[in-house]
């Protein structure tokens, strides 16, 4: 009898162990870990960070390389994510706390995305925040085609810019922004699109331009590193 009870307890214990992962509904990333990824040139290219808050909250300040896809628009935007990254690419979602992130993760999980993690929200961790808009390549390409009033700034190193760049881009250096600011239109509503290799140097420049009072400043988080980037040989 005692052997039967011990065996039954062992079976119950093993069953509980097997099912613990499925009962752990949300994977969680600390703010420290996400910050470390964002500050690592290699690692930041290996994850897509999505701010799932409403646009107005994103505009007030967001994590450095996060794109904004509000949770109530996520279902409609999934085709863009899949086309750009596929469903196996790691995705990190965050919001203010975790409520919207949990909903976003569930939507992505249900749609077949394989690696979705929730990070601490901006109200739970003191991230370094920026105020320009990060964009994906498809939005950048659309602006090149349809927006005749836009300005495009290339933050590659000069030797790379002289070899390959967007046809009407002007060269920028995030460490020497005053000459560039003097070239920009006086109209602060002018759309300004910034790019480099993967969005790091262009992100620095984007924030300086935003701080100078320009309202519509966009940073491409996948730049000349992409095979689909529309650069022309010079």
C-alpha positions as CSV (number, residue, x, y, z in Angstrom):
1,X,0.0,0.0,0.0
2,X,2.8,2.4,1.0
3,X,4.6,1.7,-2.3
4,X,1.4,2.5,-4.2
5,X,1.0,5.8,-2.4
6,X,4.7,6.7,-3.0
7,X,4.3,5.8,-6.7
8,X,1.1,7.9,-7.0
9,X,2.8,10.9,-5.4
10,X,5.8,10.5,-7.7
11,X,3.5,10.5,-10.8
12,X,1.6,13.6,-9.5
13,X,4.9,15.4,-8.9
14,X,6.2,14.6,-12.4
15,X,2.9,15.7,-13.9
16,X,3.1,19.0,-12.1
17,X,6.7,19.6,-13.2
18,X,5.8,18.9,-16.8
19,X,2.9,21.4,-16.7
20,X,4.6,24.2,-14.8
21,X,5.9,25.8,-18.0
22,X,2.4,25.9,-19.6
23,X,1.0,27.5,-16.5
24,X,3.6,30.2,-16.6
25,X,1.6,32.5,-18.8
26,X,4.0,35.3,-19.4
27,X,7.8,35.3,-20.0
28,X,9.4,38.4,-18.4
29,X,12.5,40.5,-19.2
30,X,13.9,42.9,-16.7
31,X,14.5,46.5,-17.5
32,X,18.2,46.0,-16.9
33,X,18.3,43.2,-19.4
34,X,16.5,45.1,-22.1
35,X,18.7,48.2,-21.5
36,X,21.8,46.0,-21.9
37,X,20.5,44.7,-25.2
38,X,19.7,48.2,-26.5
39,X,23.2,49.3,-25.6
40,X,24.9,46.4,-27.4
41,X,25.5,47.0,-31.1
42,X,25.3,43.3,-32.0
43,X,22.4,42.3,-29.7
44,X,20.2,45.2,-30.5
45,X,20.1,43.9,-34.1
46,X,18.8,40.5,-32.9
47,X,15.5,41.6,-31.4
48,X,12.5,43.7,-32.5
49,X,11.3,45.9,-29.6
50,X,7.6,47.0,-29.8
51,X,6.0,49.7,-27.7
52,X,2.4,48.7,-27.6
53,X,1.1,51.8,-25.9
54,X,-1.1,54.4,-27.6
55,X,0.8,56.7,-30.1
56,X,0.5,59.8,-27.8
57,X,2.2,57.9,-25.0
58,X,5.0,56.7,-27.3
59,X,5.5,60.2,-28.5
60,X,6.1,61.4,-24.9
61,X,9.1,59.1,-24.6
62,X,10.0,55.6,-25.5
63,X,12.8,53.0,-25.4
64,X,15.6,53.9,-27.8
65,X,15.0,51.5,-30.7
66,X,11.4,50.6,-30.1
67,X,8.8,50.9,-32.9
68,X,5.3,51.9,-31.9
69,X,2.5,49.4,-32.7
70,X,-0.4,50.1,-30.3
71,X,-2.0,46.9,-29.0
72,X,-5.4,47.7,-30.6
73,X,-3.7,47.9,-34.0
74,X,-1.4,45.0,-33.6
75,X,-3.6,42.4,-35.4
76,X,-3.8,44.6,-38.5
77,X,0.0,45.2,-38.4
78,X,1.2,41.6,-38.1
79,X,1.6,41.2,-41.8
80,X,4.2,44.0,-41.8
81,X,6.1,42.3,-38.9
82,X,6.0,38.9,-40.6
83,X,7.2,40.4,-43.9
84,X,10.1,42.2,-42.3
85,X,11.2,39.7,-39.7
86,X,9.3,36.4,-40.1
87,X,7.7,34.6,-37.1
88,X,10.9,33.2,-35.5
89,X,12.6,36.5,-34.9
90,X,12.7,37.5,-31.2
91,X,10.2,40.1,-30.2
92,X,10.1,42.1,-27.0
93,X,6.9,44.0,-26.1
94,X,6.4,46.6,-23.4
95,X,4.0,49.2,-22.2
96,X,3.5,51.2,-19.0
97,X,3.2,48.3,-16.7
98,X,2.2,44.9,-18.2
99,X,-1.5,44.9,-19.0
100,X,-1.2,45.9,-22.7
101,X,2.0,43.8,-23.1
102,X,0.2,40.7,-21.9
103,X,-2.5,41.3,-24.4
104,X,0.0,41.9,-27.2
105,X,2.0,38.8,-26.3
106,X,-1.1,36.7,-26.4
107,X,-2.1,38.1,-29.9
108,X,1.4,37.3,-31.2
109,X,1.6,33.9,-29.6
110,X,-1.8,33.0,-31.1
111,X,-0.7,34.2,-34.5
112,X,2.3,31.8,-34.4
113,X,5.1,34.1,-33.4
114,X,7.6,31.8,-31.7
115,X,9.7,34.1,-29.4
116,X,7.8,36.9,-27.7
117,X,8.9,38.3,-24.4
118,X,7.4,40.9,-22.1
119,X,9.7,43.5,-20.7
120,X,9.3,45.7,-17.6
121,X,7.2,48.8,-18.4
122,X,8.3,52.4,-18.5
123,X,6.5,53.0,-15.2
124,X,8.3,50.1,-13.5
125,X,11.8,50.8,-14.7
126,X,13.8,54.0,-15.3
127,X,14.7,53.6,-19.0
128,X,16.5,56.2,-21.0
129,X,13.8,57.5,-23.3
130,X,13.8,59.3,-26.6
131,X,11.1,61.2,-28.5
132,X,11.7,60.7,-32.2
133,X,9.8,57.9,-34.1
134,X,11.5,54.7,-35.0
135,X,10.2,53.2,-38.3
136,X,10.5,50.0,-40.3
137,X,11.9,49.8,-43.8
138,X,8.5,49.7,-45.6
139,X,7.5,53.1,-44.1
140,X,10.8,54.6,-45.1
141,X,10.4,53.3,-48.7
142,X,6.9,54.7,-48.9
143,X,8.1,58.1,-47.7
144,X,10.8,58.1,-50.4
145,X,8.2,57.5,-53.1
146,X,5.3,59.7,-52.0
147,X,6.6,62.5,-49.8
148,X,8.2,65.2,-51.9
149,X,8.6,67.6,-49.0
150,X,10.7,65.2,-46.9
151,X,14.4,65.5,-46.0
152,X,16.6,62.4,-45.8
153,X,19.8,62.4,-43.8
154,X,22.5,59.7,-44.0
155,X,24.7,59.1,-40.9
156,X,27.1,56.6,-42.5
157,X,30.7,57.4,-42.2
158,X,31.7,59.7,-45.1
159,X,33.7,57.1,-47.0
160,X,30.6,54.8,-47.0
161,X,28.3,57.7,-47.9
162,X,30.5,58.5,-50.9
163,X,30.1,55.0,-52.2
164,X,26.5,54.2,-51.6
165,X,23.5,56.2,-50.3
166,X,19.9,57.3,-51.0
167,X,20.1,59.6,-54.1
168,X,19.0,62.9,-52.5
169,X,20.3,62.2,-48.9
170,X,22.5,64.7,-47.2
171,X,25.4,63.6,-45.0
172,X,25.1,64.0,-41.2
173,X,27.4,63.4,-38.3
174,X,25.8,63.0,-34.9
175,X,28.9,64.4,-33.3
176,X,28.9,67.6,-35.5
177,X,25.2,68.5,-35.8
178,X,25.4,72.3,-36.0
179,X,26.3,72.5,-39.7
180,X,23.5,70.0,-40.5
181,X,20.9,71.9,-38.5
182,X,21.7,75.0,-40.6
183,X,20.8,73.1,-43.7
184,X,17.4,72.0,-42.5
185,X,14.2,73.8,-43.6
186,X,12.9,76.5,-41.3
187,X,9.5,74.8,-41.3
188,X,9.6,72.6,-38.2
189,X,6.8,70.4,-39.5
190,X,9.0,69.2,-42.4
191,X,9.3,65.3,-42.3
192,X,12.9,64.3,-41.6
193,X,14.0,60.7,-42.2
194,X,17.3,59.5,-40.7
195,X,19.2,56.4,-41.4
196,X,22.6,54.8,-41.0
197,X,23.7,51.1,-40.9
198,X,21.3,49.9,-38.2
199,X,19.8,53.0,-36.6
200,X,22.4,53.8,-33.9
201,X,24.2,56.9,-35.3
202,X,20.9,58.1,-37.0
203,X,19.1,57.7,-33.6
204,X,21.6,60.1,-32.0
205,X,21.1,62.6,-34.8
206,X,17.3,62.1,-34.7
207,X,17.1,63.1,-31.1
208,X,19.2,66.2,-31.6
209,X,16.9,67.3,-34.5
210,X,13.9,66.6,-32.3
211,X,15.3,68.7,-29.5
212,X,15.8,71.5,-32.0
213,X,12.1,71.7,-32.4
214,X,11.3,69.6,-35.5
215,X,8.0,67.8,-35.1
216,X,8.2,64.9,-37.5
217,X,11.5,63.1,-37.1
218,X,11.9,59.5,-38.1
219,X,14.7,57.0,-37.5
220,X,15.1,53.9,-39.6
221,X,16.0,51.0,-37.3
222,X,17.1,48.8,-40.2
223,X,19.3,50.8,-42.5
224,X,21.9,50.1,-45.1
225,X,22.5,46.7,-43.4
226,X,19.3,45.5,-45.1
227,X,19.6,43.9,-48.6
228,X,16.4,45.8,-49.5
229,X,17.7,49.2,-48.6
230,X,17.3,51.6,-51.6
231,X,20.8,53.0,-51.8
232,X,22.4,53.9,-55.1
233,X,26.1,53.3,-56.0
234,X,28.0,56.6,-56.6
